[in-house]
Amino acid sequence: MSAGPGFDARLDERLGRLVRRVQADARVPAVSAALHRADRPLWSCTVGATGTDSPLQPGTQFRIGSVTKTFTAVLVLQCRDDGLLDLDDPVGRHLDLPAHGELTVRRLLSHTAGLQREPFGDVWDSLRAPDDDQLVAELDRAERVLPTARRFHYSNLGMAVLGQLVARLRGESWAQSLADRVLTPLGLADTGVTPRPTAATGFLVDAYSDEAHPEPPTDFGAVGPAAQLWSTATDMARWAAFLADPAALDPAGAVLAPSTLDEMRWPVTTTDETLWGAGFGLGLILIPQGERVVHVGHDGAMPGFLAAVYGRRGGDGTAGAMGAAVLGSSGTATEVLDLPHRLLAEAVEHDPAEVEPWQPGPPAPAALRGVLGRWWGEGFEYVFSWHDGTLRARGAGDPAGRPPAIFTALPDQPDVFRTVSGREAGELLRLTRDEAGAVVRMHWATYRFTRHQETFDRYDFRTGS
């Protein structure tokens, strides 16, 4: 285990025991885990051996498989933010494809395009992935196995097409774009498309004996944007923290604006129509943890390797920039995939973030003081308030953890506000004043709000008229 001064010793032991238990029970030749948070030193733990002459240490690289997709998704959203594409563009608008050009960027990112899982051919049998030209040339031999938008259907092929899209729009390879636009700005120096000589070996552990057989090394070629990367647990914990809290690791928005990460984290679909235990956004897996907490990231699997990389958002005690990563050198030890969630939960329970003290702030603008307080709309009571320099609204009966609606003024329309988050996001709030300038009525998403409870035909229960 490795933790700097300031990391709780008892928590250090708790987290380390979780890692050691998984390594032993799941029979993983090597496990590397790390926990990143803004208010504590980086924590890491390694158990086992690499299968090479190099010792296992926090800087040992593992194959991270489909965690690669989160990087490709960020590259695509960078292109969108730079005005090079729209998420609802058909991908054929930017790529010359023999088939499936009608599928949109958004559907490919969210695995709702219906495209078959893998490129044409038995790539997992031959372990020969297509190159760029072959991937595109054989796209007409790949099926759309489901109607677009019918349901979640995971597709490495879809993400490979998005890698081609990034390369075309940027005029450079996907790998070069990744290095220049994501890895270098975020300081992910141990992440790359090829392994170092000291990287861990991946194994298939025999189900009925203790034999661990090395898996063959594979290069995923043109499907690299779906699963090619190698990395360390410490790099991936930092990446998970970025996905959860980009403003903390990239305050200038050099890689991606926080609002764009908000967009990527919004669930587009569930991964199972009955369990609703996980969702998928734009290239990101979303796993609810209860009490308005969600873990955001991705799992990864390649021959001999499993990886799970997740950041934590929401909930009492969650620190800023909180992310965990667990990398393992067994292709079948699925216990590895649950471990980041357990590490994050354990850290919050036994070492929660400090409670920030409240401090008085400036008053609300004079023109808005008459808005503050209780209002009624649709028969329900709401409370409008001014906090942290913004006008806000909450249902009077809302649970404490539910985020408020937040408004911003429209500069060209006095007394008109846009809802920027929370309930009725995107809708307008309009104030109506009497001759003396007092706010006597509001309309929010066109619903009337008054100081007293009224029916829709304006019967006032206070006055009885």
C-alpha positions as CSV (number, residue, x, y, z in Angstrom):
1,M,0.0,0.0,0.0
2,S,1.1,3.6,-0.6
3,A,-0.4,6.7,0.9
4,G,1.2,10.0,1.7
5,P,1.0,11.9,5.0
6,G,-2.5,12.9,5.8
7,F,-4.2,9.7,4.6
8,D,-6.0,7.9,7.5
9,A,-4.0,4.9,8.6
10,R,-7.1,2.9,9.5
11,L,-8.7,3.6,6.1
12,D,-5.4,2.6,4.4
13,E,-5.7,-0.8,6.1
14,R,-9.4,-1.2,5.2
15,L,-8.8,-0.4,1.5
16,G,-5.8,-2.6,1.3
17,R,-7.6,-5.5,2.9
18,L,-10.3,-5.2,0.3
19,V,-7.8,-5.4,-2.5
20,R,-5.9,-8.3,-0.9
21,R,-9.2,-10.2,-0.4
22,V,-10.2,-9.8,-4.1
23,Q,-6.7,-10.8,-5.3
24,A,-6.8,-14.0,-3.1
25,D,-10.4,-15.0,-3.5
26,A,-10.6,-14.3,-7.3
27,R,-7.1,-15.7,-7.9
28,V,-5.7,-12.8,-9.8
29,P,-2.0,-12.9,-10.6
30,A,-1.7,-9.2,-10.2
31,V,-4.0,-6.4,-8.9
32,S,-3.2,-2.7,-8.9
33,A,-5.7,-0.3,-7.3
34,A,-5.7,3.4,-6.7
35,L,-7.9,6.1,-5.1
36,H,-7.8,9.7,-6.1
37,R,-9.5,12.6,-4.2
38,A,-8.8,16.3,-4.1
39,D,-8.5,16.5,-0.3
40,R,-6.2,13.6,0.5
41,P,-2.9,12.2,-0.9
42,L,-3.2,9.6,-3.7
43,W,-3.7,6.1,-2.3
44,S,-2.5,3.0,-4.2
45,C,-2.1,-0.7,-3.5
46,T,-0.5,-3.6,-5.5
47,V,-0.8,-7.3,-4.8
48,G,0.8,-10.2,-6.7
49,A,3.4,-10.4,-9.4
50,T,3.5,-9.1,-13.0
51,G,4.5,-12.5,-14.6
52,T,7.7,-10.8,-15.9
53,D,11.1,-10.1,-14.5
54,S,9.8,-6.6,-13.4
55,P,8.3,-6.2,-9.9
56,L,4.7,-5.1,-9.5
57,Q,4.4,-1.5,-8.5
58,P,2.0,1.4,-8.9
59,G,3.7,2.3,-12.2
60,T,3.1,-1.1,-13.7
61,Q,0.9,-0.9,-16.9
62,F,-2.1,-3.2,-17.5
63,R,-4.4,-3.4,-20.5
64,I,-7.5,-1.4,-19.8
65,G,-9.6,-2.6,-22.7
66,S,-12.9,-0.8,-23.1
67,V,-12.0,2.0,-20.7
68,T,-10.4,3.3,-23.9
69,K,-13.9,4.1,-25.1
70,T,-14.2,6.9,-22.6
71,F,-11.1,8.6,-24.1
72,T,-12.6,8.3,-27.6
73,A,-15.8,9.7,-26.4
74,V,-14.0,12.8,-25.0
75,L,-12.2,13.2,-28.4
76,V,-15.6,13.2,-30.2
77,L,-17.1,15.7,-27.8
78,Q,-14.0,17.9,-28.3
79,C,-14.7,17.9,-32.0
80,R,-18.3,18.9,-31.3
81,D,-17.3,21.7,-29.0
82,D,-14.8,22.9,-31.7
83,G,-17.7,23.1,-34.2
84,L,-16.4,20.2,-36.4
85,L,-19.6,18.1,-36.0
86,D,-23.0,17.9,-34.5
87,L,-23.9,14.9,-32.3
88,D,-27.0,14.3,-34.5
89,D,-25.0,14.4,-37.7
90,P,-25.1,11.1,-39.6
91,V,-21.5,9.8,-39.5
92,G,-21.5,9.5,-43.3
93,R,-21.6,13.3,-43.5
94,H,-18.0,13.3,-42.4
95,L,-16.7,9.9,-43.5
96,D,-17.0,8.1,-46.9
97,L,-18.5,4.8,-45.9
98,P,-19.9,2.0,-48.0
99,A,-22.7,1.4,-45.4
100,H,-24.3,2.6,-42.2
101,G,-23.4,6.2,-42.9
102,E,-26.9,7.2,-41.7
103,L,-26.2,6.3,-38.1
104,T,-25.7,9.4,-36.0
105,V,-22.7,10.2,-33.8
106,R,-25.0,10.4,-30.7
107,R,-26.3,6.9,-31.3
108,L,-22.9,5.4,-31.9
109,L,-21.6,7.0,-28.7
110,S,-24.5,5.7,-26.6
111,H,-24.5,2.2,-28.2
112,T,-28.1,2.7,-29.4
113,A,-27.3,2.7,-33.2
114,G,-28.1,-1.1,-33.5
115,L,-24.7,-1.8,-35.2
116,Q,-23.3,-5.3,-34.6
117,R,-20.9,-5.8,-31.8
118,E,-17.6,-6.5,-33.7
119,P,-16.1,-5.8,-37.1
120,F,-16.8,-8.4,-39.9
121,G,-15.1,-11.7,-39.4
122,D,-14.2,-13.7,-36.3
123,V,-11.7,-11.3,-34.8
124,W,-11.7,-13.0,-31.4
125,D,-11.0,-16.3,-33.0
126,S,-8.2,-15.1,-35.3
127,L,-7.0,-12.3,-33.0
128,R,-6.4,-10.3,-36.2
129,A,-8.1,-6.9,-36.2
130,P,-8.6,-5.0,-39.4
131,D,-6.5,-2.0,-40.3
132,D,-8.1,1.4,-41.1
133,D,-8.7,0.7,-44.8
134,Q,-10.1,-2.8,-44.1
135,L,-12.4,-1.6,-41.4
136,V,-14.1,0.9,-43.7
137,A,-14.0,-1.3,-46.8
138,E,-15.8,-4.2,-44.9
139,L,-18.4,-2.0,-43.2
140,D,-21.0,-3.1,-45.8
141,R,-20.5,-6.7,-44.5
142,A,-21.4,-5.7,-41.0
143,E,-25.1,-5.9,-39.9
144,R,-27.3,-3.4,-38.2
145,V,-28.7,-6.0,-35.9
146,L,-31.4,-3.8,-34.3
147,P,-33.4,-0.8,-35.4
148,T,-31.7,2.5,-34.4
149,A,-32.8,3.7,-30.9
150,R,-34.6,0.4,-30.1
151,R,-32.3,-0.5,-27.1
152,F,-28.8,-0.6,-25.8
153,H,-26.5,-2.9,-27.8
154,Y,-22.8,-2.6,-27.1
155,S,-20.6,-2.2,-30.2
156,N,-16.9,-2.1,-30.5
157,L,-17.4,-1.5,-34.2
158,G,-19.4,1.6,-33.5
159,M,-16.6,3.1,-31.4
160,A,-14.0,2.1,-34.0
161,V,-16.0,4.1,-36.6
162,L,-15.9,7.1,-34.2
163,G,-12.1,6.7,-34.0
164,Q,-12.0,7.0,-37.8
165,L,-14.2,10.1,-37.5
166,V,-11.9,11.8,-35.0
167,A,-8.9,11.0,-37.3
168,R,-10.6,12.4,-40.3
169,L,-11.8,15.7,-38.7
170,R,-8.4,16.3,-37.0
171,G,-6.2,15.3,-39.9
172,E,-4.1,13.1,-37.7
173,S,-4.3,9.6,-36.2
174,W,-6.6,8.8,-33.4
175,A,-3.6,7.9,-31.2
176,Q,-1.9,11.2,-31.9
177,S,-5.0,13.2,-31.2
178,L,-5.4,11.3,-28.0
179,A,-1.9,12.0,-26.9
180,D,-1.9,15.7,-27.8
181,R,-5.5,16.6,-26.7
182,V,-6.1,14.4,-23.6
183,L,-3.2,12.5,-22.2
184,T,-0.6,15.3,-22.2
185,P,-2.9,18.1,-20.8
186,L,-4.1,15.9,-18.0
187,G,-0.6,14.5,-17.1
188,L,-1.5,10.9,-17.9
189,A,2.1,10.0,-18.7
190,D,1.7,6.3,-18.1
191,T,-1.2,5.8,-20.5
192,G,-0.6,4.9,-24.2
193,V,-1.4,2.6,-27.1
194,T,1.6,0.3,-26.7
195,P,2.8,-1.4,-23.5
196,R,6.2,-0.8,-21.9
197,P,8.6,-3.8,-21.4
198,T,7.7,-3.7,-17.7
199,A,3.9,-4.1,-18.3
200,A,2.0,-6.9,-16.6
201,T,1.3,-10.1,-18.4
202,G,-2.4,-11.1,-18.8
203,F,-3.5,-14.6,-17.8
204,L,-6.3,-17.1,-18.1
205,V,-6.4,-18.8,-14.7
206,D,-7.6,-22.4,-14.9
207,A,-11.0,-23.0,-13.3
208,Y,-10.0,-26.2,-11.6
209,S,-6.3,-25.8,-10.7
210,D,-3.9,-23.0,-9.8
211,E,-2.3,-22.9,-13.3
212,A,-2.2,-19.4,-14.9
213,H,-1.6,-19.5,-18.6
214,P,-0.4,-16.3,-20.4
215,E,-2.8,-14.9,-22.9
216,P,-1.3,-13.9,-26.3
217,P,-0.6,-10.2,-26.8
218,T,-3.0,-8.5,-29.2
219,D,-3.0,-5.3,-31.2
220,F,-6.5,-4.1,-32.0
221,G,-5.6,-2.2,-35.1
222,A,-8.4,0.0,-36.4
223,V,-10.6,-1.1,-33.5
224,G,-8.0,0.5,-31.1
225,P,-10.4,3.4,-30.2
226,A,-12.5,0.8,-28.5
227,A,-10.0,-1.1,-26.5
228,Q,-6.3,-0.5,-27.3
229,L,-4.9,1.5,-24.3
230,W,-2.5,0.4,-21.5
231,S,-2.3,2.3,-18.3
232,T,-1.7,2.3,-14.5
233,A,-4.2,2.3,-11.7
234,T,-2.9,5.7,-10.6
235,D,-3.4,7.3,-14.0
236,M,-6.8,5.7,-14.2
237,A,-7.9,6.9,-10.8
238,R,-7.0,10.4,-12.0
239,W,-8.9,9.9,-15.2
240,A,-12.0,8.7,-13.2
241,A,-11.7,11.8,-11.0
242,F,-11.7,13.9,-14.2
243,L,-14.8,12.2,-15.5
244,A,-16.6,12.9,-12.3
245,D,-15.3,16.4,-11.5
246,P,-13.5,18.0,-14.5
247,A,-13.3,21.5,-13.0
248,A,-11.1,20.2,-10.2
249,L,-8.5,18.6,-12.5
250,D,-8.9,20.9,-15.6
251,P,-10.1,24.3,-14.2
252,A,-9.3,26.1,-17.5
253,G,-11.4,23.5,-19.5
254,A,-8.4,22.8,-21.7
255,V,-9.5,19.2,-22.3
256,L,-13.3,19.6,-22.0
257,A,-15.7,22.0,-20.5
258,P,-17.5,20.8,-17.3
259,S,-20.8,21.4,-19.0
260,T,-19.8,19.0,-21.8
261,L,-19.0,16.3,-19.2
262,D,-22.4,17.0,-17.7
263,E,-23.9,16.2,-21.1
264,M,-21.8,13.0,-21.4
265,R,-23.0,11.8,-18.0
266,W,-26.7,12.3,-18.7
267,P,-28.2,8.8,-19.2
268,V,-29.3,8.1,-22.8
269,T,-30.5,4.5,-22.1
270,T,-30.5,1.8,-19.5
271,T,-28.4,-1.3,-20.2
272,D,-31.1,-3.7,-18.9
273,E,-34.8,-3.1,-19.5
274,T,-35.9,-4.6,-16.2
275,L,-33.1,-4.1,-13.6
276,W,-32.4,-0.4,-14.4
277,G,-29.1,-0.9,-12.4
278,A,-26.9,0.9,-14.9
279,G,-27.3,3.5,-17.6
280,F,-25.2,4.6,-20.6
281,G,-24.5,8.2,-21.5
282,L,-22.3,9.5,-24.3
283,G,-19.5,6.9,-24.0
284,L,-19.8,6.6,-20.2
285,I,-21.4,3.9,-18.0
286,L,-23.5,5.3,-15.1
287,I,-24.1,3.1,-12.0
288,P,-26.5,4.6,-9.4
289,Q,-25.4,4.0,-5.8
290,G,-28.5,5.3,-4.0
291,E,-29.1,8.6,-2.2
292,R,-28.5,10.6,-5.4
293,V,-25.0,9.2,-5.8
294,V,-23.8,7.9,-9.2
295,H,-20.5,6.3,-10.2
296,V,-19.4,7.3,-13.7
297,G,-16.7,5.6,-15.9
298,H,-16.3,2.3,-17.7
299,D,-15.2,-1.4,-17.3
300,G,-12.7,-3.0,-19.6
301,A,-11.8,-6.5,-20.7
302,M,-9.1,-7.9,-23.0
303,P,-7.5,-11.3,-23.1
304,G,-5.9,-11.8,-19.7
305,F,-7.0,-8.4,-18.3
306,L,-9.9,-6.7,-16.5
307,A,-10.2,-3.1,-15.5
308,A,-12.8,-0.9,-13.8
309,V,-12.5,2.9,-13.6
310,Y,-15.1,5.0,-11.9
311,G,-15.5,8.5,-10.4
312,R,-18.1,9.3,-7.7
313,R,-20.6,12.2,-7.9
314,G,-23.1,13.4,-5.3
315,G,-23.9,12.4,-1.8
316,D,-23.0,13.5,1.6
317,G,-19.3,13.0,2.3
318,T,-18.1,12.7,-1.3
319,A,-14.9,14.6,-1.8
320,G,-14.1,16.6,-4.9
321,A,-12.3,14.8,-7.7
322,M,-13.0,11.4,-6.3
323,G,-12.1,8.4,-8.5
324,A,-11.0,4.8,-8.1
325,A,-9.4,2.3,-10.5
326,V,-8.7,-1.4,-10.2
327,L,-6.7,-3.2,-12.9
328,G,-6.2,-7.0,-12.8
329,S,-4.2,-9.5,-14.9
330,S,-6.9,-12.2,-15.1
331,G,-9.5,-12.2,-17.8
332,T,-12.1,-13.9,-15.7
333,A,-11.9,-12.5,-12.2
334,T,-15.0,-10.4,-12.4
335,E,-14.7,-9.5,-8.7
336,V,-12.2,-6.9,-10.0
337,L,-15.1,-5.0,-11.6
338,D,-16.9,-4.4,-8.4
339,L,-13.9,-3.3,-6.4
340,P,-13.7,0.4,-7.4
341,H,-17.3,0.9,-6.2
342,R,-16.4,-0.7,-2.9
343,L,-13.3,1.4,-2.5
344,L,-15.2,4.6,-3.1
345,A,-18.0,3.7,-0.7
346,E,-15.5,2.7,2.0
347,A,-13.6,5.9,1.6
348,V,-16.7,8.0,1.9
349,E,-18.0,6.1,4.9
350,H,-14.8,6.0,6.9
351,D,-13.2,9.2,5.8
352,P,-15.8,11.6,4.5
353,A,-15.0,15.0,3.1
354,E,-14.9,17.8,5.6
355,V,-18.1,19.8,6.0
356,E,-17.5,23.3,4.7
357,P,-18.6,26.0,7.1
358,W,-21.3,28.3,5.9
359,Q,-20.4,32.0,5.6
360,P,-22.6,35.0,5.1
361,G,-22.7,36.4,1.6
362,P,-24.0,39.5,-0.2
363,P,-27.7,40.2,-0.3
364,A,-29.9,39.5,-3.2
365,P,-30.3,42.2,-5.8
366,A,-32.9,44.7,-4.8
367,A,-35.0,43.9,-7.9
368,L,-35.3,40.3,-6.8
369,R,-35.9,40.6,-3.1
370,G,-39.6,40.6,-3.7
371,V,-39.3,37.2,-5.4
372,L,-37.8,35.4,-2.4
373,G,-40.0,33.3,-0.2
374,R,-42.9,31.0,-0.8
375,W,-45.0,30.7,-4.0
376,W,-47.6,28.3,-5.2
377,G,-47.9,26.7,-8.6
378,E,-50.1,23.8,-9.8
379,G,-51.4,23.5,-6.2
380,F,-47.9,22.9,-4.8
381,E,-45.7,25.1,-2.6
382,Y,-42.2,26.2,-3.7
383,V,-39.5,28.3,-2.0
384,F,-37.5,30.8,-4.1
385,S,-34.2,31.9,-2.6
386,W,-30.9,33.6,-3.3
387,H,-27.7,31.6,-2.6
388,D,-24.2,31.7,-4.1
389,G,-25.1,34.6,-6.4
390,T,-28.0,32.8,-8.1
391,L,-31.8,32.7,-7.9
392,R,-33.0,29.2,-6.9
393,A,-36.2,27.3,-6.4
394,R,-37.1,24.1,-4.6
395,G,-40.4,22.3,-3.8
396,A,-41.3,22.9,-0.2
397,G,-41.4,19.2,0.3
398,D,-38.3,18.2,-1.6
399,P,-35.9,15.9,0.1
400,A,-32.7,17.7,1.3
401,G,-30.5,16.1,-1.3
402,R,-32.5,17.0,-4.4
403,P,-30.8,19.8,-6.3
404,P,-32.7,23.1,-6.7
405,A,-33.6,24.7,-9.9
406,I,-31.2,27.5,-10.7
407,F,-32.0,30.5,-12.9
408,T,-29.9,33.0,-14.9
409,A,-31.1,36.3,-16.1
410,L,-31.6,37.0,-19.8
411,P,-29.6,40.1,-20.5
412,D,-31.9,41.4,-23.2
413,Q,-35.2,40.7,-21.4
414,P,-35.8,42.3,-18.0
415,D,-37.5,40.1,-15.5
416,V,-37.1,37.0,-17.7
417,F,-34.8,34.1,-16.5
418,R,-33.6,30.8,-18.0
419,T,-33.7,27.7,-15.9
420,V,-30.1,26.4,-16.3
421,S,-30.3,23.3,-14.1
422,G,-32.7,21.2,-11.9
423,R,-36.5,21.1,-12.4
424,E,-37.7,22.5,-15.7
425,A,-34.1,23.0,-17.0
426,G,-34.2,25.1,-20.2
427,E,-37.6,26.7,-19.5
428,L,-38.3,30.4,-18.8
429,L,-39.3,32.1,-15.6
430,R,-41.2,35.4,-16.2
431,L,-41.9,37.9,-13.5
432,T,-45.0,40.2,-13.5
433,R,-44.9,43.4,-11.5
434,D,-47.7,45.8,-10.4
435,E,-47.6,49.5,-10.9
436,A,-45.4,49.9,-7.8
437,G,-42.9,47.5,-9.1
438,A,-43.7,44.6,-6.7
439,V,-43.6,41.1,-8.2
440,V,-47.2,39.8,-7.9
441,R,-47.1,36.8,-10.2
442,M,-44.7,34.6,-12.0
443,H,-44.9,32.1,-14.9
444,W,-42.5,29.2,-14.9
445,A,-42.6,26.9,-17.9
446,T,-45.9,28.8,-18.6
447,Y,-47.4,27.6,-15.2
448,R,-48.7,30.5,-13.1
449,F,-47.1,31.0,-9.6
450,T,-48.8,33.1,-7.0
451,R,-48.2,33.9,-3.3
452,H,-51.3,32.0,-2.3
453,Q,-52.7,28.6,-3.3
454,E,-55.1,29.0,-6.2
455,T,-57.0,26.7,-8.6
456,F,-56.3,26.9,-12.3
457,D,-59.3,29.1,-12.7
458,R,-57.8,31.4,-10.0
459,Y,-59.9,30.5,-7.0
460,D,-58.0,31.9,-4.0
461,F,-58.3,29.6,-0.9
462,R,-57.1,32.5,1.3
463,T,-59.9,34.9,0.3
464,G,-62.5,32.4,-0.8
465,S,-62.9,34.1,-4.1
